[in-house]
Amino acid sequence: MAKIYRIELSRADLGQLLDGLAERAEAWENTAHYHRTGETPGDDFFLLEECTDGDEANAIAEHYRSIIRTIKTQREDQQ
């Protein structure tokens, strides 16, 4: 079983953490989109993340989204 950590952050720092995780998830979602379609997502510049294919990129993006959901659930439980 994985070791569980408890970390205390200010509201502002928690917001920054969630924003950073959301940016990483979006980067991987954009990479998955590129691998599936060959098209860059939207009009924005983006960096292609290194992976083997769209499925791997999507799995990584989903892992980031899962972390975000976990943190938000724990935050809501404390309000």
Phi, psi and omega in degrees: 000141180290144176290138179258133178249146173245122185234134178257131179225153173290164178303317181295316180293322178297319177299318178296319178298313180297320177298316180297317178295321178295322177296318178295318178300316180296321178300318179288324176297320177296320178296317177300316179301314180298316180296326181282324189247339186078004181251146174284142182285125175064196180265354185280150172290139174214156176260131178285124178283153182276118177198176183275327183194181181297326180295317178295316179299318180295320179296320178293317178300317180295326177296317176300316180297324178295318177298317179300314180299318180299313181296316180296322178296316178295323178296314180298324179295341182260356183274000000 
